[in-house]
Amino acid sequence: MKRSATIPSPSDAVLVKLASIAVHAEELLAPDQPTGKVRVGLTKIKNNRRRTMEDLLLLLADPDVRTYLTEMERLGVLQPKA
């Protein structure tokens, strides 16, 4: 990773969307039965995960987020997709 360029600051809108992406990713990776939650059926878990994945994909497809991530890749801060 090269560090010659200054890392651009995201706009407030992009920053909020990136934070939302992080929250949705955490929801997808969380165990099915976190402590303190009532047990639910498998169908409900699958539906919740599907909705979370849809939300995540919409945020990742946002033009402002794409532009910012592309700029970060161009600067060498993020690794390009394989």
C-alpha positions in Angstrom: 0.0 0.0 0.0 1.5 3.3 -1.0 1.2 6.3 1.3 2.3 9.1 -1.0 -1.2 10.7 -1.5 -3.4 12.3 1.2 -6.4 10.2 2.1 -9.5 12.1 1.0 -12.1 12.8 3.7 -15.5 11.4 2.8 -18.5 13.8 2.8 -20.9 13.5 5.7 -23.4 11.6 3.5 -20.8 9.1 2.4 -19.5 8.7 6.0 -23.1 7.9 7.2 -23.5 5.3 4.4 -20.1 3.7 5.3 -21.2 3.5 8.9 -24.5 1.9 7.8 -22.5 -0.6 5.8 -20.4 -1.5 8.8 -23.6 -2.0 11.0 -25.2 -4.2 8.3 -22.1 -6.3 7.9 -21.9 -6.8 11.7 -25.6 -7.9 11.7 -24.9 -10.5 8.9 -21.8 -11.8 10.8 -23.5 -11.9 14.2 -24.5 -15.3 15.6 -28.1 -16.3 15.1 -28.8 -16.4 18.9 -27.0 -13.4 20.5 -27.3 -13.3 24.2 -30.3 -11.4 25.5 -32.5 -12.1 22.5 -35.5 -14.4 22.3 -35.1 -17.5 20.1 -36.8 -17.1 16.8 -37.6 -19.5 14.0 -35.2 -20.3 11.1 -37.5 -18.6 8.6 -37.4 -15.3 10.5 -33.6 -15.4 10.7 -33.4 -16.1 7.0 -35.8 -13.2 6.1 -33.9 -10.8 8.4 -30.6 -11.8 6.9 -32.0 -11.4 3.4 -33.3 -7.9 4.2 -30.0 -6.9 5.8 -28.1 -8.2 2.7 -30.4 -6.2 0.4 -29.8 -3.1 2.5 -26.1 -3.7 2.4 -26.0 -4.2 -1.4 -28.0 -1.0 -1.9 -25.6 1.0 0.2 -22.6 -0.5 -1.6 -24.2 0.4 -5.0 -24.7 4.1 -4.0 -22.9 6.3 -6.5 -21.4 8.5 -3.8 -20.0 5.5 -2.0 -18.7 3.9 -5.2 -17.0 7.2 -6.2 -15.3 7.4 -2.8 -14.2 3.8 -2.8 -12.9 4.1 -6.3 -10.8 7.1 -5.3 -9.5 5.2 -2.3 -8.5 2.3 -4.6 -6.9 4.7 -7.1 -4.7 6.1 -4.3 -3.7 2.6 -3.2 -5.4 2.8 0.2 -7.8 0.0 -0.6 -6.8 -3.1 -2.5 -8.6 -3.4 -5.8 -11.2 -6.2 -6.2 -9.8 -9.5 -7.4 
